């Protein structure tokens, strides 16, 4: 079973260190100062970008492994098709071999039947008779025999020669038998050739079968690595997504703080305007009562529109 650590080591993939992740608590988000939150936002952004890069690298390696898996599956399929093609040829040659063997058997049966009809199977065959005659003649030439023994030997040789002559005469008179034997042997030879092809093609088909099995095994191993790499991709992508979500939350909180600050400034300005108006009205009242105003008082009246 391929583990995530296996592919980290095998493909030199950077490991995801949990200690490098940025944690954003609700307390920090709600109570952190603007400066603290700006710093956290930068950390979240940088970590998110690093994790997205990590996820991209892992996705690329996963895609490469998936491509290699498909290549191995295609290779296995090619071996399967070649094996099946060869097995079809094996079957064809088997059928031809069996048909030819059956035909050869029929022909050899006819040969035996014809020999029986010609009585060629009675006694010894031509080759045996020729060998026996040669042995008897050699004995006659090399051994010192009595007149009676030599006469018996000569008679035996003559009997063998006569038997051989009869055999040869029968064979000579049976040209059809020789043709039949030749045809049967040719058919048997052709059947043997088909049998040889059966053996060769079957061996080749077995080799493609073995290569198919090996390619499928390699495809399974690479697919397991691709699956483990995908898990690593998901791990990095989910971490990147979490950091992005937290980054967005911090940005939203910073906008809220900006609005609060703006509202506070607006309230402060409104209070200042109200105070200035009240002071200007008091000055204006003094002016109406005949008091002399200095330059600063006049400027305050002009600023509030009372002069």
N, C-alpha and C positions, 0 to 999 in steps of 0.2 A: 504494500500500500504506500503510495507516494504522499508524503506530507508537505506542508507549506515550507517547513524548514529545509526539506530536501531540495526544493526548487530554488529557495533563497541561496543555498550553497552552490548548487549546480550552475545557475545562470547569473551568479554574482549580482543579485538584486539587493538593493538597499533595504534593510529591515526598518519597520515602522516602530520608532521608540515612543512608547506612551509618555515617557517623561518629558518629551519635547512638545506635547500637546498643551494647549492653553485652556485652562478651566475658567469658565465664567459662571459665578454663582449669582443667584437672584439678589442676594444681599449686596454684592459688589456692584451689580447693575443699578440697583435702586439708590444706593447710598454713596457710591463712589463719586469723587469729585470729577469735574469736567476734565481736568488735566490727567487724572488717573484713567478715565475712560478713553481719552484720546490715545494714551499709551497702550491700553489694552486693545483698542481697535487696530492699531498698527501691528501689534503682535499677532492678533487673530488673522489679519490680512496676509501677513508674511507666512504664517504657518499654513494657512489655507492654500496659498500659491505653491508652497513646497509640497503639500500633500497632493494637489492636483497634478503637479509634475511627476510625482511618484506614481500616482494612479495611471497617468498616461504612459509611462515607461512600462509598467506592469501590463497594461492593456496591449501594448505593442508586442511584448514578448508572448503574451497569451495568443494573440492573433498569429504570430509566427508558428507557435506550436500547433495551433489548429490547422494551419496550412500544411505543416509537415504530416499531421495526422491524415489529412485528406490525400496527400501524396502517397502515404503508405497504404491507405485503403485502395487507392487507384492501382497501385502496384500489385496488391493482393488480388484485385479483381482481374487484372491482366493475366496473372498466373492461373486464376480459376478458369478463365476463358480458354487459355492455352491447354490446360489440363483436360477440360471437357472436350476440346477439339481433338486432342490426342486419344482420349478414351473412345471417341466415336470411331477414329481410325482403327484403334485396337479391335473394336467390336466388328468392324468391316473385315479386317484381316482374319479374325477368328472365324467368322462365318465362311469366308472363302477357304480357309484351312480345313474346317470341318467338312465342307462340301467336297473338297478335293480328296481328303482322306477317305471319305465315304465312297467316292468314285474309285479311288485306288484299291480299296478293300474289295469292291465289286470286281474290279479287273483281276486282282490276284486270286479271288475265288474262281474266276473263269479259267485262270491259268492252271490252278490245281485241278479243276474239273477236266480240262483238256489233257493235262498230263496223265490223269487217271485213265481217261479214255484211250490214250495212246500207250498205256502201260509203262510210262516212263518212270513211274514211281516204284515199279517192281524191281527188287534187287538193288544193286548199287548204282550210283549215278556215273556219268561218263568220266568225271575227274577221278573218282575213286578207282574205277576200272583201269584207267590209264596208269595210275600210280602203282597199282598191284602188278600190272604187266611189266612195268619197268623194274620193279623189285625182283620179280621172278626171272627176268632176263639177266639181271645183274648177278643173281645167284647162279644161273646156268653158266655164265662166263667166268665166274671167279671160284666156284667150288668144284672139287674133284668128286664126281658122283659115279655110282655104279651104273651099269647099262640100264638096269631096271629103273633106278631112281631118276636117271636122266630122261628116260622115256616118259615116266609119269609126269615129270616136270614139263616136258615139251607138250604133252597132252593138256596139261592144266593151262599152259600159256595159250594154246590154240583155242581152248574153250573160252578163255577170257577175251581173246581177240574176237572170237565169233560173237560173244555177248556184246562187246563194245561196238562191233560193226552193226549189229542189229539196233543198238541204241542210237547210234549216229544216223542210221538210215531212217529211223522213226523221226528223229529231230529234223533231218533234212527234208523229210516229207511233210513236215508240219511248220512251214514258214510262218503261218498265221500265229502259231504259238510264240515264236520269237518276237513277232511284231506286237503281240499282246503283252508279253513281258516287258518289252521296251516302253510301250505306252503306259503300263502300270507304274514302271519305275519313274518315268517322266512326270506323271501325275503326282506320285509320292514326293518327288523332288520339289515340284512346285508347291505342294502343301508344306514342305519343310521351310521353303523360303517365306511363306506367309507366317509360319510359326516363328521364324526368326524375327520378322517385322513385329509380330505381336510382343515378343520379348523386349525388343529395342524400344518400341513405342510405349509399352507399359512402364519400363524403367524411366523413360523421359517424362511421362505423365506423373509418375510418383515424385520425381524431382520437382516438378512444378507445383505439385500438391504440397510438398514440404516447404517450398519457398513461399507459397500462399499462406500456410499456417504461420510461418515465421514473420511475414509481413503484417498479418493481422495481430500477432502478439506485439510486435513493435508499435503498431498503431494504437493498441490498447495502452501500452506503457506511456506513449507520448500524450495520448488523450488524458490519462491520469495527471500528467504533469501540467497540461493545459488547464484542467479543472482546478488543480491546486493554485496555479497562477491566477486564475479567475477569482478564486477566493481572496488572494492577496490584493487583487485589483479592487474588489468590493470593499475590503477592509480599508484601503487607503481612500477610496472615493467617499465612503460613508463618513470617515473622519474629516475629509475635506468639506463635505456638505455640512457637518456639524459646526465646523469652524466658520463657514460662510454664514450659516444661520445666526450664530452668535455675533458675528461681525455686523450683520444687518440689525440685530437687536440693539447693539451698542450705538450704531449710527442713528437709529430711531430715538434712543434715549438722549443722544447728544442734541438732536434737533429739538426734542422736548425741552432740554435745558436752555438751548438758545432762545426758544420762545419765552420761557420763564424769565430769562434775563432781560429780553426785550420788553416784556410786559412790566417788569420791575422798573426798568429805565423810563418807560412811558408814564407809569404811575408817579415816579419821582418828578418827571418833568411837569406833569399835570399839577402836582402839589406846589412845585415851584411857581408855575404860572398863576395858580390861585392865590398864593401868598403875595406875589408881586402885584396882582390886581387889587388885593385888599389894601396893601401899602399905598398903591397909587391912588386909590379912592380916598384914603385918609389925607394924602398930600393935596389932592384936588379940593377936598373940603376946606383945608387950611387956606388954599389959594382963593377960594370963594369968600372966605371970611376976611380976606385982605392981608394975609401974611405974605411976606416976601419969600420967594422960592429961590434956592440956589441952583446951580447948573445941574448937579446930580439929581435933584428933585425933578427938574424939567425933563431930563433924559428918561426918568422913570415914567413920567406921564406920557411922553411920546411913545415909549416902548409898549405901553398898554393901550394906546389910542385915545387917551383922555385929553390930549392936547393937540 
